[in-house]
């Protein structure tokens, strides 16, 4: 019998070809192995490759190398070329979307040139890199940010105008990148901006969600979730099909002996899913440094389509692998009310951590350095507990794949990772069930148990008689079923743990991580108060105010050193300056009023006090306190005589934010806000004295309209529950004042701007536990004004009272965990003070200007400086010849 010749099929140009098994087709056809290309070279390899290229070829390449546009005419050349050739449009069918696309592609080309140079420069320097792992990156629109950062917005505006388009209309064509939900994701985006602006060699790693969290629609006053198709056209990402990582799930672990006679663990079987890289350039302001955000997308390792299943009649099965794989990166935060949702969430986390670690380790290995130098070359920051599996994955890579001893590997792991905690609430700390992890990640569970055993042995030696301590600090919680405490694992596996505001950091030291402070000492725990990037949150969101400040401070240097704002206080007596400041605020309020009219049909008076609360909807953030206060105001107005009403300051209460799909109480709060708006906005007795508005589908670009228009913003979380908050900083930086509790960063804002420029109310964090205890074991007295509000709700004033019964009962009958009743009187009284203060517009204006001038501390640049100094031990890498000039203020 003749031997069969093995024929190697050529690899597909796109997805890898699936394995051929079963009766269809001849035997002996092998599946080509997908070869990973090493993207980029190490510094030594770059030099040797460069020297091997003849000088003539190098000169020709340099001569024709792409150059970024620098004038209006060059911008028009680039934009029109893209519209005609990339988009295949012409002068006669170029609409605003095509104009946006052409403009975005022109700016993208410019960024790519600097992006390539930045990556090459960082490879040459080969210094320590920072990797920021975050499950969310709430980037907002990219084009406006790119235009401002490279300093070419004026040229683009003039060019678009000449081509017949309005800049604002063109910008509005861009979808917000749906890669996050709340402050956690926006903080990560601010940090990427700061790291690029400050020239740190840094990459972000996240997931490329196809549908984001969801697009929020308000239908009949209820939140309805629909997919957010934000990737229809996204010129800001580059698919890297050559960067594909095999990610394993399920299977089993066996022990084998390697060639040196050493016993090693081998994770076998299970399912493979491919992680495909998509890169997004992150430009710095006033510097050519352009860093990278790498997002991972999931696809089936067999490619999109299983021909064998299709040909045998199994049409659904032929695409089932692909659909199952794609689900991993489809939606941010799947609904965890179901067991399948929990498994998908854990899959997401491991998929992203494993792909990112593979990439980081691959990049390190190109330098051919000793493993012991890994923490000197790599700093990885965990943004909350979501990326904690990265700790376990790095230990697995070092021990199972690279053959290091356990102790040597664990020492590398600890010195590589830093962990940022974002919550003090025990119920919000992530836990995964042991059976779930055993099934999905069997080798990782073994490593977790080994880490835990060694850690507990160390604790036992230090504190030999304290068995309760061992139970409290164990990574494994002995419940039914047993749970893996991810915050414990993140703390044990990192060299630094930081909170995000002074109060928050103090609370984590004295509550959730108190035992770990006892074990490790206080030095492991530090504070880095959050900040925001002034480039987006002042310069981009409020360009006229930025321009006015620059005119007084002699330029835009304050955008890279926010402390320079303190000189603004010297202009408090400058009448022309104050008048222009007031005009800018009014213009911003008119813009928001027009947006509200267009999107909700509600007409609001821009001269009224704009009272705004926009953030994730959650009971601890207390939107329920706000809307109950609004109902109290409504009932008060209704009880007034016409003469009394004339003395009242008109008010517009604006709400916005998404509730998690499975969070029923948060959705009830949204419905109550909408129901109150339906009644109040149509009440002729009230007129313009009170309006209630819900802004649908709150996101970054909507925040850029809302923030500059606020007179007062609400940061009213129960004391001790909000880690920091960053929207409070954005509102104050835009000349709005705050009503808030002594919680999170409100405390430090008060210290910086002065307590006469903020409206604080409510109980303090140290009293919260005693009050909660008294609710259950003492006598709970409902606030009398709040009782009147509940009577109005229960009487059907705002529609079917049954819909709001659980919300009212959580306060009256179920312990009022978030202290709504305890803080209600203080909240109402403080709003009375705001009404009075707003009547004296000159004094109000001085408060606003003073507040802005004292906001220098709250820049994300200061945060990154602190992280680099205290946690990462990383240095910036300035481009040749310094920062290449500051971008202009356009």
Rosetta blueprint (number, residue, H / E / L):
1 X L
2 X L
3 X L
4 X L
5 X L
6 X L
7 X E
8 X E
9 X L
10 X L
11 X L
12 X L
13 X L
14 X L
15 X L
16 X L
17 X L
18 X L
19 X L
20 X L
21 X L
22 X L
23 X L
24 X L
25 X L
26 X L
27 X L
28 X L
29 X E
30 X E
31 X L
32 X L
33 X L
34 X L
35 X L
36 X L
37 X L
38 X L
39 X L
40 X L
41 X L
42 X L
43 X H
44 X H
45 X H
46 X H
47 X H
48 X H
49 X H
50 X H
51 X H
52 X H
53 X L
54 X L
55 X H
56 X H
57 X H
58 X H
59 X H
60 X H
61 X H
62 X H
63 X H
64 X H
65 X L
66 X L
67 X L
68 X L
69 X L
70 X L
71 X L
72 X H
73 X H
74 X H
75 X H
76 X H
77 X H
78 X H
79 X H
80 X H
81 X H
82 X H
83 X H
84 X H
85 X H
86 X H
87 X L
88 X L
89 X L
90 X L
91 X L
92 X L
93 X L
94 X L
95 X L
96 X H
97 X H
98 X H
99 X H
100 X H
101 X H
102 X H
103 X H
104 X H
105 X H
106 X H
107 X H
108 X H
109 X H
110 X H
111 X H
112 X H
113 X H
114 X H
115 X H
116 X H
117 X H
118 X H
119 X H
120 X H
121 X H
122 X H
123 X H
124 X H
125 X H
126 X L
127 X L
128 X L
129 X E
130 X E
131 X E
132 X E
133 X E
134 X L
135 X L
136 X L
137 X L
138 X L
139 X L
140 X E
141 X L
142 X L
143 X H
144 X H
145 X H
146 X H
147 X H
148 X H
149 X H
150 X H
151 X L
152 X L
153 X H
154 X H
155 X H
156 X H
157 X H
158 X H
159 X H
160 X H
161 X H
162 X H
163 X L
164 X L
165 X L
166 X L
167 X H
168 X H
169 X H
170 X H
171 X H
172 X L
173 X L
174 X L
175 X L
176 X L
177 X E
178 X L
179 X L
180 X L
181 X L
182 X L
183 X H
184 X H
185 X H
186 X H
187 X H
188 X H
189 X H
190 X H
191 X H
192 X H
193 X H
194 X H
195 X H
196 X H
197 X H
198 X L
199 X L
200 X E
201 X L
202 X E
203 X E
204 X E
205 X E
206 X E
207 X E
208 X L
209 X L
210 X L
211 X L
212 X L
213 X L
214 X L
215 X E
216 X E
217 X E
218 X E
219 X E
220 X L
221 X L
222 X E
223 X E
224 X E
225 X E
226 X E
227 X L
228 X L
229 X L
230 X L
231 X L
232 X L
233 X L
234 X L
235 X L
236 X L
237 X E
238 X E
239 X E
240 X E
241 X E
242 X E
243 X E
244 X E
245 X E
246 X E
247 X E
248 X E
249 X E
250 X L
251 X L
252 X E
253 X E
254 X E
255 X E
256 X E
257 X E
258 X L
259 X L
260 X L
261 X L
262 X L
263 X E
264 X E
265 X E
266 X E
267 X E
268 X E
269 X L
270 X L
271 X E
272 X E
273 X E
274 X E
275 X E
276 X E
277 X E
278 X E
279 X E
280 X E
281 X E
282 X E
283 X E
284 X L
285 X L
286 X L
287 X L
288 X L
289 X L
290 X E
291 X E
292 X E
293 X E
294 X E
295 X E
296 X E
297 X E
298 X E
299 X E
300 X E
301 X L
302 X L
303 X L
304 X L
305 X L
306 X L
307 X H
308 X H
309 X H
310 X H
311 X H
312 X L
313 X L
314 X L
315 X H
316 X H
317 X H
318 X H
319 X H
320 X H
321 X H
322 X H
323 X H
324 X H
325 X H
326 X H
327 X H
328 X L
329 X L
330 X L
331 X L
332 X L
333 X L
334 X L
335 X L
336 X L
337 X L
338 X L
339 X H
340 X H
341 X H
342 X H
343 X H
344 X H
345 X H
346 X H
347 X H
348 X H
349 X H
350 X H
351 X H
352 X H
353 X H
354 X H
355 X H
356 X H
357 X H
358 X H
359 X H
360 X H
361 X H
362 X H
363 X H
364 X H
365 X H
366 X L
367 X L
368 X L
369 X L
370 X L
371 X H
372 X H
373 X H
374 X H
375 X H
376 X H
377 X H
378 X E
379 X E
380 X E
381 X E
382 X E
383 X E
384 X L
385 X H
386 X H
387 X H
388 X L
389 X H
390 X H
391 X H
392 X H
393 X H
394 X H
395 X H
396 X H
397 X H
398 X H
399 X H
400 X H
401 X H
402 X L
403 X L
404 X L
405 X L
406 X H
407 X H
408 X H
409 X H
410 X H
411 X H
412 X H
413 X H
414 X H
415 X H
416 X H
417 X E
418 X E
419 X E
420 X E
421 X L
422 X L
423 X L
424 X L
425 X L
426 X H
427 X H
428 X H
429 X L
430 X L
431 X E
432 X E
433 X E
434 X H
435 X H
436 X H
437 X H
438 X H
439 X H
440 X H
441 X L
442 X H
443 X H
444 X H
445 X H
446 X H
447 X H
448 X H
449 X H
450 X H
451 X H
452 X H
453 X H
454 X H
455 X H
456 X H
457 X H
458 X H
459 X H
460 X H
461 X H
462 X H
463 X L
464 X L
465 X L
466 X L
467 X H
468 X H
469 X H
470 X H
471 X H
472 X H
473 X H
474 X L
475 X L
476 X E
477 X E
478 X L
479 X L
480 X L
481 X L
482 X L
483 X E
484 X E
485 X E
486 X H
487 X H
488 X H
489 X H
490 X H
491 X H
492 X H
493 X L
494 X L
495 X L
496 X E
497 X E
498 X E
499 X E
500 X L
501 X L
502 X H
503 X H
504 X H
505 X H
506 X H
507 X H
508 X H
509 X H
510 X H
511 X L
512 X L
513 X L
514 X H
515 X H
516 X H
517 X H
518 X H
519 X H
520 X H
521 X L
522 X H
523 X H
524 X H
525 X E
526 X E
527 X E
528 X L
529 X L
530 X L
531 X L
532 X E
533 X L
534 X H
535 X H
536 X H
537 X H
538 X H
539 X H
540 X H
541 X L
542 X L
543 X H
544 X H
545 X H
546 X H
547 X H
548 X H
549 X H
550 X H
551 X H
552 X H
553 X H
554 X L
555 X L
556 X L
557 X H
558 X H
559 X H
560 X L
561 X L
562 X H
563 X H
564 X H
565 X H
566 X H
567 X H
568 X H
569 X H
570 X H
571 X H
572 X L
573 X L
574 X L
575 X H
576 X H
577 X H
578 X H
579 X H
580 X H
581 X H
582 X H
583 X H
584 X H
585 X H
586 X H
587 X H
588 X H
589 X H
590 X H
591 X H
592 X H
593 X H
594 X H
595 X H
596 X H
597 X H
598 X H
599 X H
600 X H
601 X L
602 X L
603 X L
604 X L
605 X L
606 X L
607 X L
608 X L
609 X E
610 X E
611 X E
612 X E
613 X E
614 X E
615 X L
616 X L
617 X L
618 X L
619 X H
620 X H
621 X H
622 X L
623 X H
624 X H
625 X H
626 X H
627 X H
628 X H
629 X H
630 X H
631 X H
632 X H
633 X H
634 X H
635 X H
636 X H
637 X H
638 X H
639 X H
640 X L
641 X L
642 X H
643 X H
644 X H
645 X H
646 X H
647 X L
648 X L
649 X L
650 X L
651 X E
652 X E
653 X E
654 X E
655 X E
656 X E
657 X L
658 X L
659 X L
660 X L
661 X L
662 X L
663 X L
664 X H
665 X H
666 X H
667 X H
668 X H
669 X H
670 X H
671 X H
672 X H
673 X H
674 X H
675 X H
676 X H
677 X H
678 X H
679 X H
680 X H
681 X L
682 X L
683 X L
684 X L
685 X L
686 X L
687 X H
688 X H
689 X H
690 X E
691 X E
692 X E
693 X E
694 X E
695 X E
696 X L
697 X L
698 X L
699 X L
700 X H
701 X H
702 X H
703 X H
704 X H
705 X H
706 X H
707 X H
708 X H
709 X H
710 X L
711 X L
712 X E
713 X E
714 X E
715 X E
716 X L
717 X L
718 X L
719 X L
720 X L
721 X L
722 X L
723 X L
724 X L
725 X L
726 X L
727 X H
728 X H
729 X H
730 X H
731 X H
732 X H
733 X H
734 X L
735 X L
736 X L
737 X E
738 X E
739 X E
740 X E
741 X L
742 X L
743 X L
744 X L
745 X L
746 X H
747 X H
748 X H
749 X H
750 X H
751 X H
752 X H
753 X H
754 X L
755 X H
756 X H
757 X H
758 X L
759 X E
760 X E
761 X L
762 X L
763 X L
764 X L
765 X H
766 X H
767 X H
768 X H
769 X H
770 X H
771 X H
772 X H
773 X H
774 X H
775 X H
776 X H
777 X H
778 X L
779 X L
780 X L
781 X L
782 X L
783 X L
784 X H
785 X H
786 X H
787 X H
788 X H
789 X H
790 X H
791 X H
792 X H
793 X H
794 X H
795 X L
796 X L
797 X L
798 X L
799 X L
800 X L
801 X H
802 X H
803 X H
804 X H
805 X H
806 X H
807 X H
808 X H
809 X H
810 X H
811 X H
812 X H
813 X L
814 X L
815 X L
816 X L
817 X L
818 X L
819 X L
820 X H
821 X H
822 X H
823 X H
824 X H
825 X H
826 X H
827 X H
828 X H
829 X H
830 X H
831 X H
832 X H
833 X H
834 X H
835 X H
836 X H
837 X H
838 X H
839 X H
840 X L
841 X H
842 X H
843 X H
844 X H
845 X H
846 X H
847 X H
848 X H
849 X H
850 X H
851 X H
852 X H
853 X H
854 X L
855 X L
856 X H
857 X H
858 X H
859 X E
860 X H
861 X H
862 X H
863 X H
864 X H
865 X H
866 X H
867 X H
868 X H
869 X H
870 X H
871 X H
872 X H
873 X L
874 X L
875 X L
876 X E
877 X L
878 X L
879 X L
880 X L
881 X L
882 X L
883 X L
884 X L
885 X L
886 X L
887 X L
888 X L
889 X L
890 X L
